[in-house]
Amino acid sequence: METTVYTDIIDYAMPTMMAERALKELHNAALNREFDKAIEFALEAAIQCRMASFALRGMAEEERRRDRQVAVGS
């Protein structure tokens, strides 16, 4: 089994956790009928999900780049 060593850490976990937190706060605000707050939390969750998707795309590209280097023999 080959071990992958990442030289540049791309963090998808933090925005994922922040999105999860924002969704929890959205739910609580909606239950409390604080709809303006709920909307803000919904937007924050969307932003954090977008950040996570960018990180994941970067990770996928790094993996493809590593695979190409191995294929070429670098």
ABEGO torsion letter per residue (X at the ends): XBBBBBABBBBAAAAAAAAAAAAAAAAAAAAAGBAAAAAAAAAAAAAAAAAAAAAAAAAAAAAAAAAAAAAAGX
